[in-house]
Amino acid sequence: MYFKKTLFIPLAALVTLAGCTRNAESESPEGNNQRAVIIGVAENALPGQILFKVSPDYASTKASGGVYEEEHLLVPDLGDIKFERLFPSCGRFEKRTREAGLNRWFIADFSKDVPVAKVAEYLSGSENVEAVEYSYALEIADADNYTVFNPSTKAVGIPHNVAFPFNESTRAQEYQWHYNNTGRVFTSSSAAGADADVYAAWQLCTGDPDVIVAVIDQGVKFDHEDLAANMWRNPGEIPDNGIDDDGNGYVDDVYGYNFIDNNGTITFSEENSHGTHVAGTISAVNNNGIGVNGIAGGSGNQDGVRIMTLQTLGTAANGTSGGGLGASARAMKYAADNGAVISQNSWGYSSGVLSNGDWSKGNYSAMKDAIEYFIKYAGIDENGEQTGPMAGGIVIFAAGNDASELVEYPAGDSQVVSVAATSYLGTPSYYTNFGKWVSMCAPGGDEVMDANYGGVYSTVVAKDGSSSYGSMQGTSMACPHVSGACALAVSYYYGADKRKGLTPDMLRGALLGSCNQIDPYCGAAYAGKMGVGSLDTYRLLLAVNKMEDIPSVSISVGETKTIELKDYFLEVNAIAYSCNDNSVAEVSVSRGRLTIVGRKSGNAVISVSDGSAIVKTIEVNVK
């Protein structure tokens, strides 16, 4: 069935999508040597789907008036190619969508019997197509059977003698050792402090419903007994009326959206519990007397952070089911436009499917573009004003479970936070990926150490579809610990007075700057390759309130100004500093106090670092 019109894209021109012929020539016109960039390798691609990016001039001629304006090509040897905008028309956010160039991306669907390389070759011959990107299998990052490394037996983390503040069972507390590890997990010896340090963080904050976390994953069981109260509900959408009530480009998107089936019906099952498990770690309802706890699940007074479910992954862990690259890229943008400020992603491309050269090639990646859009626009309205609890968004990805140093994407992108996994001994989990590209690590479990209690315990879906609980392991489970901790940090900064001004850079600096050292406990194989350290939620909350800039300094020649660095850094024991012009300002640090002496008239910039991830600058004017 043709929804719009039958179209013809000349191979060399893609002259207009208003052409109306049923016969297409597959040969390039003589003399055309220009071809688009083709990203990836065809042998790794999913069949029947491909993405392509058109030129700005061509995109400006396309005014999409529908939600998905579906059109068709009929091409000899290739058959019917259906295509539409990858990121649909989105009402009040359409202007910034175009400014970001996301309206230039299209997605093509065709018969799975047609080789994707032939379609890529056909599209790449058009002078108006800049890039062609294969759609890849997106793998769920929970662990199964991999080569087992022999970990160190030393632990990481500082135990805090903090009482459990809620009314969930003692049994649940022991299962969730990953929040507060006492040194015993049921009958097993573990390592005190090898956890995410959540109990101490709960003394400062338990969450805020204005903070929305987008779980891009399998569908989350939105009616789960321990999740329902903390699910995001689209305030502008009337359920099941078949209308896009809020004009965001999506119909009946009440709890989020199903990007596999392109509708608002979120599905889940026992074998599709991955998204539900991830969501529970972030925001299972606290203090409700049942089940488990979420890191940012509130205090039982409807005050937990909200989970937006964006369904993109299918049942198969190897990525052969689900919506592919197109679905996940759409979900990332949807999250930014609909209020999320944290993007939680426990998935990645199949190992080795994409090189760094492919990922960064001319910035021609739909997912990379979508990630950049989320970081820039999450929490921001169509007028550029901050309406969410953070001005911009942070993107968290699981590092993968191949027990390999091989860089995986999108986790390997420098803009995202990539998370490796640790065990209840605080050591690297046997399956975790590692390497210089990893940002940090967090508890992901290790069931080789203990098949019964070594995993991460959270919400799942029972065989009959009802609410249940269970353990999983993987960087998939480590990742939501970081997302939950970030959600708690945003909640803490935002506070009762709804303080604005927190940015993704500030949050990222606080997150990485507050980690506990892990290198001494890794062993040679992992030393320097598990990121800056392991997650400490309590220290993160302390750090995020110290992320304000250091004010500018104006002094006279010969005058001295001192700055107490403890007001701006969590730790002042390893301060490093430099000045771009020592003839203007002389700088020294002693016992956490920075001293500036004006030497001659002029301007200088001082850089101060805590020795880890936080760097701040001080502008100095000497009169």
C-alpha positions in Angstrom: 0.0 0.0 0.0 1.3 3.4 -0.9 0.6 6.0 1.8 1.8 9.1 -0.2 3.2 8.7 -3.6 5.4 6.5 -5.7 8.7 8.2 -6.1 11.8 8.0 -8.1 15.2 9.0 -6.7 17.7 9.2 -9.6 20.9 7.5 -8.5 23.1 10.5 -9.1 20.8 13.3 -8.0 18.0 12.5 -5.6 16.7 15.6 -7.4 13.3 15.7 -5.7 11.1 13.5 -3.6 8.2 14.9 -5.6 9.0 13.0 -8.7 6.3 10.5 -9.8 7.6 7.7 -12.0 7.4 4.0 -11.4 10.5 3.3 -13.5 14.0 3.9 -12.0 17.3 3.5 -13.8 19.9 1.9 -11.5 22.9 3.1 -13.5 24.7 6.3 -12.5 24.6 9.1 -15.2 27.9 9.3 -17.1 30.5 11.5 -15.4 29.2 11.3 -11.9 32.1 10.3 -9.6 30.8 11.7 -6.4 29.7 9.1 -3.9 28.4 9.4 -0.3 30.3 8.1 2.7 29.2 4.5 3.6 29.5 3.8 7.3 30.3 0.3 8.6 30.6 -3.1 6.9 27.7 -4.7 5.1 28.4 -8.2 6.5 27.6 -6.9 10.0 24.4 -5.1 9.0 20.8 -6.0 9.7 18.9 -7.0 6.6 16.0 -4.9 5.3 16.9 -1.5 6.8 19.4 1.2 6.1 19.8 4.9 7.1 20.9 7.7 4.9 21.7 11.4 5.4 20.8 14.0 2.8 22.4 17.4 2.1 21.2 20.5 3.9 20.0 22.0 0.7 18.0 19.0 -0.2 16.6 18.7 3.4 15.4 22.3 3.3 13.1 21.4 0.4 11.4 18.6 2.3 8.6 19.9 4.6 7.2 16.9 6.4 3.6 17.4 7.3 2.9 14.1 9.0 4.0 12.0 11.9 5.8 9.5 9.6 5.5 10.7 6.0 6.1 7.4 4.3 7.1 7.3 0.7 8.3 4.7 -1.8 10.8 3.9 -4.5 10.4 1.2 -7.1 13.9 0.3 -8.2 14.8 -2.5 -10.7 16.6 -5.4 -8.9 16.0 -3.8 -5.5 12.2 -3.7 -5.5 10.1 -1.5 -3.3 12.1 0.7 -0.9 9.9 2.5 1.7 11.5 5.5 3.4 10.6 8.2 5.8 12.3 10.7 8.1 14.2 9.0 10.8 13.2 11.7 13.3 9.6 12.6 12.5 8.1 16.1 12.5 7.8 17.1 16.1 5.7 20.2 16.5 7.2 22.9 18.7 10.6 21.1 18.6 10.8 21.0 14.8 12.9 24.2 14.6 15.7 22.9 16.7 15.5 19.5 15.1 16.3 21.2 11.8 19.0 23.4 13.3 20.6 20.2 14.7 20.4 18.7 11.2 18.3 15.7 12.4 15.7 16.3 9.7 18.4 15.3 7.2 18.3 11.6 8.4 16.0 9.2 6.6 15.4 5.5 7.2 14.7 3.0 4.4 13.0 -0.3 4.7 13.1 -2.9 2.0 12.9 -6.7 1.4 15.3 -8.7 3.6 16.1 -10.7 0.5 17.8 -7.7 -1.1 21.5 -7.4 -0.1 22.0 -4.3 2.0 25.2 -3.5 0.2 23.3 -3.1 -3.1 20.9 -0.6 -1.5 23.8 1.3 0.1 25.6 1.4 -3.3 22.4 2.7 -5.0 21.8 5.5 -2.4 25.5 6.5 -2.2 25.4 7.4 -5.9 23.1 10.3 -5.3 24.7 13.8 -5.2 22.2 14.7 -2.5 23.0 11.9 -0.2 26.0 12.6 2.1 26.1 9.4 4.1 24.7 5.9 4.2 24.8 4.0 7.5 24.1 0.4 7.9 21.7 -0.6 10.8 23.4 -2.9 13.3 22.3 -5.5 15.8 22.1 -3.9 19.2 23.1 -6.3 21.9 21.7 -6.4 25.5 24.6 -6.0 27.9 23.7 -8.6 30.5 26.3 -11.4 30.8 26.0 -15.1 30.0 29.0 -17.4 29.6 32.4 -15.9 29.0 36.0 -16.7 29.8 36.6 -16.3 33.5 39.5 -14.2 34.8 41.0 -14.8 38.2 40.2 -11.6 40.1 42.1 -10.1 43.0 40.5 -10.8 46.4 41.0 -7.2 47.7 38.1 -4.9 47.9 37.4 -1.2 47.1 35.2 1.3 48.9 34.8 2.8 52.3 32.1 1.2 54.4 29.7 3.7 56.1 28.0 2.8 59.3 24.6 4.0 58.1 21.3 2.3 59.0 18.9 1.2 56.4 16.2 4.0 56.3 13.2 2.2 54.7 10.8 -0.7 55.5 11.7 -3.2 52.8 12.7 -6.6 54.2 16.1 -7.6 55.6 16.2 -10.3 52.9 16.0 -7.7 50.2 18.7 -5.6 51.8 21.1 -8.6 51.8 20.3 -9.4 48.2 21.0 -5.7 47.3 24.5 -5.8 48.6 25.4 -3.6 45.7 23.9 -0.6 47.6 25.5 -1.3 51.0 28.0 -4.2 51.3 28.5 -5.2 55.0 31.0 -7.9 54.2 28.5 -10.7 54.3 26.0 -11.6 51.5 23.8 -14.2 53.2 26.4 -17.0 54.0 29.0 -15.7 51.6 32.0 -13.6 52.6 32.1 -10.4 50.5 34.0 -7.1 51.0 32.7 -4.4 53.2 32.3 -1.2 51.1 32.4 -2.9 47.7 29.1 -1.2 46.7 27.6 2.0 45.3 27.5 3.6 48.7 23.7 4.3 48.5 22.6 4.1 52.1 24.8 7.1 53.1 23.5 9.0 50.0 19.9 8.5 51.2 20.7 10.5 54.3 21.0 13.5 51.9 18.4 12.8 49.2 16.1 10.0 48.0 14.9 11.4 44.7 12.6 14.0 43.0 9.7 13.3 40.6 10.8 16.2 38.3 13.9 14.2 37.4 13.1 11.8 34.4 15.3 8.9 33.4 14.8 7.5 29.9 15.3 3.7 29.9 16.1 2.8 26.2 15.8 -0.9 26.4 13.2 -3.6 26.4 9.8 -2.4 27.6 9.5 -1.6 31.3 6.6 -3.3 33.1 4.9 0.0 33.9 2.3 -1.6 36.2 4.9 -3.5 38.3 3.9 -3.3 42.0 7.3 -1.8 42.8 7.6 0.6 39.8 4.1 1.8 38.9 4.2 4.8 41.3 7.5 6.0 39.8 6.7 5.7 36.1 6.6 8.8 34.0 3.3 9.6 32.5 3.0 12.0 29.5 0.9 14.9 30.9 -0.2 15.9 27.4 -1.4 12.5 26.1 -4.8 10.9 26.5 -4.5 7.1 26.6 -5.7 4.9 23.7 -7.6 7.6 21.7 -5.4 7.2 18.6 -4.5 10.9 18.6 -1.2 12.7 19.0 -2.7 14.9 21.7 0.5 16.8 22.6 1.7 17.2 19.0 5.1 15.6 19.7 4.9 13.3 16.7 3.9 10.2 18.6 0.4 8.7 19.2 -0.7 7.4 22.6 2.8 7.7 24.1 1.6 7.5 27.8 4.5 5.9 29.5 7.0 6.3 26.6 6.9 4.7 23.2 7.4 1.3 21.5 9.9 2.1 18.7 9.8 -1.5 17.5 6.1 -1.6 16.6 5.9 2.2 16.2 3.0 2.6 18.7 2.4 3.5 22.3 1.8 0.0 23.5 4.7 -1.0 25.8 5.1 -4.8 25.9 7.1 -7.0 28.4 7.3 -10.6 29.5 9.5 -13.0 31.5 12.0 -13.2 28.7 11.7 -9.5 28.1 12.5 -8.4 31.7 15.8 -6.7 31.0 14.3 -3.2 30.9 12.2 -3.8 34.0 15.3 -5.0 35.9 17.3 -1.9 34.8 14.4 0.4 35.8 14.2 -1.1 39.3 17.8 -0.3 40.1 17.2 3.3 39.2 13.8 3.9 40.8 12.0 1.0 42.4 9.7 2.5 45.0 11.3 2.9 48.4 9.6 2.5 51.7 6.5 0.8 50.4 7.1 -2.4 52.4 7.5 -4.7 49.4 10.1 -5.8 46.9 13.4 -3.9 46.5 14.8 -0.4 46.6 15.8 1.9 43.8 18.7 4.2 44.1 16.5 7.3 43.4 13.2 5.6 44.3 12.1 8.3 46.8 11.0 8.0 50.4 7.6 6.4 49.8 5.8 9.8 49.4 5.5 9.8 45.6 8.8 11.5 45.4 11.0 9.1 43.4 12.5 9.9 40.0 10.4 9.0 37.1 11.1 6.2 34.5 10.3 6.8 30.9 10.2 3.5 29.0 11.4 3.6 25.4 11.2 0.1 23.9 13.8 -0.6 21.3 15.3 -4.0 22.1 13.8 -7.4 21.4 14.0 -10.7 23.1 17.3 -11.9 21.6 20.3 -10.8 23.6 22.4 -10.9 20.5 20.5 -8.1 18.9 18.8 -10.1 16.1 15.4 -8.9 17.3 14.2 -5.4 18.1 14.1 -2.1 16.2 17.8 -1.8 15.2 19.8 1.4 15.1 16.9 3.5 13.8 14.7 2.7 16.8 17.3 3.6 19.3 18.3 6.8 17.6 14.7 7.9 17.5 14.3 7.0 21.2 17.3 9.1 22.2 15.8 12.2 20.5 12.3 11.4 21.9 13.8 11.4 25.4 15.3 14.9 25.0 12.1 16.4 23.6 9.9 14.9 26.3 11.6 15.9 29.5 14.3 13.2 30.3 17.7 14.5 31.4 19.4 11.2 31.9 19.6 8.6 29.1 20.1 5.0 30.4 21.5 2.6 27.8 22.4 -1.0 28.8 23.1 -2.1 25.2 25.6 -1.5 22.4 26.6 -2.6 18.9 27.8 -6.1 18.4 31.5 -6.4 19.4 33.8 -5.1 16.8 31.0 -4.2 14.4 32.1 -0.6 14.2 35.6 1.0 14.4 36.4 4.4 15.8 37.0 5.6 12.2 33.5 4.5 11.3 31.9 6.0 14.4 33.5 9.4 13.9 33.8 9.5 10.1 32.8 13.0 9.1 30.3 13.0 12.0 28.1 10.8 9.8 26.4 8.7 12.5 22.7 9.0 13.2 23.2 7.7 16.8 26.1 10.1 17.4 23.9 13.0 16.2 21.1 11.9 18.5 23.4 11.6 21.5 24.7 15.2 20.8 21.1 16.4 20.6 20.2 14.8 23.9 23.2 16.3 25.7 22.5 19.8 24.3 18.7 19.9 24.5 17.4 17.7 27.3 15.7 19.8 30.0 15.5 22.7 27.6 12.2 24.0 26.0 11.7 25.1 22.4 12.6 28.7 23.3 16.0 27.7 24.8 14.9 28.1 28.4 15.7 25.5 31.1 12.5 23.8 32.2 13.9 20.6 33.6 16.1 20.0 36.6 19.2 20.2 34.5 20.2 22.3 31.5 21.1 19.6 29.1 21.4 15.8 29.5 23.9 13.1 30.4 24.1 9.8 28.5 25.2 6.6 30.3 26.2 3.4 28.4 27.2 -0.1 29.5 30.7 -1.0 28.4 29.8 -4.5 27.3 30.4 -8.1 28.4 33.0 -9.6 26.1 35.9 -9.6 28.7 37.8 -7.6 26.1 39.7 -4.3 25.7 38.1 -3.9 22.3 36.2 -0.5 22.1 32.5 -0.9 21.8 30.1 1.7 20.5 28.2 3.9 21.4 29.9 3.4 24.8 33.3 4.3 23.3 32.1 7.8 22.3 33.9 10.5 24.4 30.7 12.3 25.1 29.1 9.5 27.0 29.8 7.9 30.4 30.8 4.2 29.8 30.4 1.8 32.7 32.3 -1.4 33.5 31.2 -3.9 36.1 32.5 -5.1 39.5 31.7 -7.9 41.9 30.8 -8.1 45.6 34.5 -8.2 46.3 34.9 -4.9 44.5 37.0 -6.6 41.8 36.3 -6.5 38.0 33.5 -8.9 37.1 34.8 -11.8 35.0 32.8 -10.8 31.9 33.3 -7.0 31.9 34.9 -5.1 29.1 37.7 -2.8 30.1 40.3 -0.5 28.6 41.5 3.1 28.5 38.2 4.1 26.8 36.1 3.1 29.9 34.9 6.0 32.0 34.2 4.3 35.4 32.9 1.1 37.0 30.0 0.2 39.3 28.5 -3.0 40.8 27.3 -5.3 38.0 27.5 -8.6 39.9 29.5 -11.8 39.3 27.5 -15.1 39.6 30.7 -17.2 39.1 31.6 -16.1 42.6 28.1 -16.9 43.9 25.4 -18.2 41.7 22.7 -17.5 44.2 23.6 -14.1 45.5 26.4 -12.7 43.4 24.2 -10.9 40.9 22.3 -7.6 41.1 18.8 -8.0 42.5 15.9 -5.9 41.1 12.4 -6.0 39.6 11.5 -8.5 36.8 8.4 -9.9 35.1 7.1 -13.3 36.3 6.3 -16.1 33.9 2.6 -15.3 34.1 3.3 -11.6 33.5 2.9 -10.5 37.1 5.3 -8.5 39.3 8.4 -10.4 40.5 12.1 -10.0 41.5 15.3 -11.6 40.4 19.0 -11.4 39.9 21.0 -10.6 36.7 24.6 -9.8 36.1 26.3 -7.7 33.5 27.5 -4.2 32.6 23.8 -3.8 31.9 23.3 -3.9 35.7 26.3 -1.7 36.4 25.0 1.0 34.1 21.7 1.8 35.9 23.6 2.1 39.2 25.3 5.1 37.6 22.1 6.4 36.0 20.3 6.1 39.4 23.2 7.9 41.2 23.1 10.7 38.6 19.3 11.0 39.0 19.8 11.2 42.8 22.6 13.9 42.3 20.3 15.9 40.0 17.5 15.6 42.6 19.9 16.8 45.4 21.2 19.8 43.5 17.7 20.7 42.3 16.3 20.4 45.9 13.1 21.8 47.4 13.8 25.3 45.9 14.1 23.8 42.4 17.5 25.3 41.9 18.5 25.7 38.2 21.9 25.9 36.7 23.2 22.3 36.8 24.8 21.3 33.5 25.9 17.9 32.1 29.5 19.0 32.3 29.1 19.8 36.0 27.4 16.5 36.7 29.9 14.5 34.7 32.8 16.3 36.6 31.2 15.5 39.9 30.5 11.9 38.9 34.0 11.1 37.7 35.7 13.2 40.3 33.9 11.5 43.2 34.8 7.9 42.3 36.8 5.6 44.6 40.2 4.3 43.5 40.0 0.8 42.0 43.4 0.3 40.4 45.1 -1.1 43.5 42.5 -3.9 43.6 42.4 -4.8 40.0 45.4 -6.9 39.2 47.7 -6.4 36.2 45.2 -7.2 33.5 42.8 -4.4 34.6 45.1 -1.8 36.1 44.3 1.6 34.6 41.6 0.1 32.5 38.4 0.3 34.7 38.0 4.0 34.3 38.7 6.7 36.9 37.3 4.5 39.7 34.2 2.9 41.1 30.9 4.7 41.8 30.3 6.3 45.2 26.8 7.8 45.3 27.3 9.5 48.6 30.5 11.3 47.5 28.8 12.2 44.2 26.1 14.1 46.1 28.7 15.9 48.1 30.6 16.7 45.0 27.7 18.0 42.9 27.1 20.9 45.3 30.7 22.0 44.8 30.5 22.2 41.1 29.9 25.9 40.8 32.5 28.0 39.0 35.1 29.8 41.0 34.4 33.6 40.7 36.6 35.9 38.8 39.3 37.8 40.8 40.2 41.4 40.4 43.2 42.7 42.3 45.8 45.4 42.2 49.5 45.0 41.6 51.1 43.7 44.8 47.7 42.7 46.3 47.0 39.1 47.5 43.8 37.1 47.2 43.2 33.7 48.8 40.6 31.1 47.9 39.5 28.2 50.1 39.5 25.3 47.6 37.4 23.1 49.9 34.4 25.3 48.9 34.8 24.2 45.3 36.4 20.7 45.4 35.4 17.6 47.3 39.1 16.7 47.8 42.0 19.2 48.1 44.8 16.7 48.8 46.0 16.4 45.2 45.4 19.8 43.8 47.2 20.7 40.6 47.3 24.2 39.2 48.8 26.3 36.4 48.6 29.9 35.2 48.8 31.0 31.6 50.8 34.1 32.4 52.9 33.9 35.6 54.2 37.5 34.9 50.7 38.8 35.6 49.7 36.6 38.5 51.8 34.4 40.8 50.0 31.4 42.1 50.6 28.9 45.0 48.7 26.3 46.9 49.2 25.3 50.5 46.9 23.2 52.7 43.9 23.5 50.4 44.2 27.3 50.1 45.1 28.9 46.7 46.9 32.2 46.9 47.1 34.7 44.0 49.5 37.7 44.0 49.1 40.4 41.4 52.5 41.1 39.7 51.7 43.4 36.8 48.7 44.8 35.0 46.9 42.4 32.7 44.7 39.4 32.5 45.5 35.8 33.3 43.7 32.5 33.6 44.4 30.0 36.3 43.4 26.3 35.9 42.9 24.3 39.1 42.3 20.5 39.2 41.5 18.1 42.0 43.8 15.6 40.3 41.0 13.5 38.8 38.1 14.7 36.6 37.3 18.2 37.9 39.0 21.2 36.4 38.0 24.8 37.1 39.3 28.1 35.8 39.7 31.4 37.5 39.9 34.6 35.4 42.2 37.1 37.0 42.4 40.8 36.2 45.3 42.7 37.7 45.1 46.5 37.7 
